[in-house]
Amino acid sequence: MTGLLIELGQWFRGYQYQSAMAIIATLLVIFGNDINNNLKKLVAKQHFIIRSAIFVLVCAFGYGVLTVWLTGLLSTQLSHIPDVYILPVIFVIFSLLGIYAQKQRHI
């Protein structure tokens, strides 16, 4: 069983960055509404044009920068996990995200 996990883990390394991006994207989908609501509270008293500009900047550039930066960071952290454990760790991460999303009624 360990040999199979090692072999699958080595194969998976080619998809590590994409998996990290999927995790980050999932986190942003789950918590994006909370981020946007907090942002609305911060800029609620500003002029419409200022509010709109901040919203566009945060959504267009802020989430993009977060996605790229956090994906690289997470991919680096995933590279430190031994091959035998990488697939179970990824499976657990996505399972926990799914359970959390279900409890928060995102699914």
C-alpha positions in Angstrom: 0.0 0.0 0.0 2.8 2.4 0.9 4.5 1.7 -2.5 1.3 2.6 -4.3 0.9 5.8 -2.3 4.5 6.8 -3.1 4.0 6.1 -6.8 0.7 8.1 -6.9 2.3 10.9 -4.9 5.2 11.1 -7.4 2.7 11.2 -10.3 0.7 13.9 -8.5 3.7 16.2 -8.1 3.1 17.3 -11.7 -0.3 18.6 -10.7 0.6 20.1 -7.3 0.4 23.7 -8.4 -3.0 23.2 -10.0 -4.2 21.5 -6.8 -2.9 24.4 -4.7 -4.8 26.8 -7.0 -8.0 24.8 -6.7 -7.7 24.9 -2.9 -7.1 28.7 -2.9 -9.9 29.3 -5.4 -12.2 27.2 -3.2 -11.2 29.2 -0.1 -11.9 32.5 -2.0 -15.3 31.2 -3.1 -16.2 30.1 0.5 -14.9 33.3 2.2 -15.4 35.8 -0.7 -18.8 36.9 0.5 -17.5 37.6 4.0 -14.6 39.6 2.5 -17.0 41.6 0.3 -19.4 42.3 3.2 -16.5 43.5 5.4 -15.3 45.7 2.6 -18.8 47.1 2.1 -18.9 48.1 5.8 -15.5 49.8 5.5 -16.5 51.9 2.5 -20.2 52.3 3.1 -20.0 56.1 3.8 -17.8 56.8 0.8 -19.1 58.3 -2.5 -20.6 55.9 -5.0 -17.6 56.3 -7.4 -15.1 55.6 -4.6 -17.1 52.6 -3.5 -17.3 51.3 -7.0 -13.6 51.8 -7.7 -12.6 50.0 -4.5 -14.9 47.1 -5.3 -13.5 46.8 -8.8 -9.9 47.0 -7.5 -10.5 44.4 -4.8 -12.4 42.0 -7.0 -10.3 42.4 -10.2 -6.9 42.8 -8.8 -7.1 41.9 -5.1 -8.5 38.5 -5.6 -6.2 37.9 -8.5 -3.1 38.9 -6.5 -4.3 36.8 -3.6 -4.8 33.8 -5.9 -1.4 34.0 -7.5 0.5 34.7 -4.3 -1.3 32.2 -2.1 -1.1 29.5 -4.7 2.6 29.8 -4.9 2.9 29.8 -1.1 0.6 26.8 -0.7 2.4 24.9 -3.6 5.7 25.5 -1.8 4.3 24.2 1.4 2.8 21.1 -0.3 6.2 20.4 -1.8 7.5 19.7 1.8 5.0 16.9 2.3 6.5 13.4 1.5 5.1 11.7 -1.6 3.5 9.0 0.5 1.3 11.6 2.3 0.6 14.1 -0.4 -2.6 12.6 -1.9 -4.2 11.8 1.5 -3.4 15.4 2.6 -5.0 16.8 -0.5 -8.0 14.6 -0.1 -8.4 15.6 3.6 -8.1 19.3 2.7 -10.8 19.1 0.0 -13.0 17.0 2.3 -12.7 19.5 5.1 -13.4 22.4 2.7 -16.5 20.6 1.4 -17.8 19.9 5.0 -17.2 23.5 6.0 -19.0 24.7 2.8 -21.9 22.4 3.5 -22.2 23.6 7.1 -22.2 27.2 5.9 -24.8 26.3 3.2 -22.5 27.2 0.3 -23.5 23.9 -1.3 
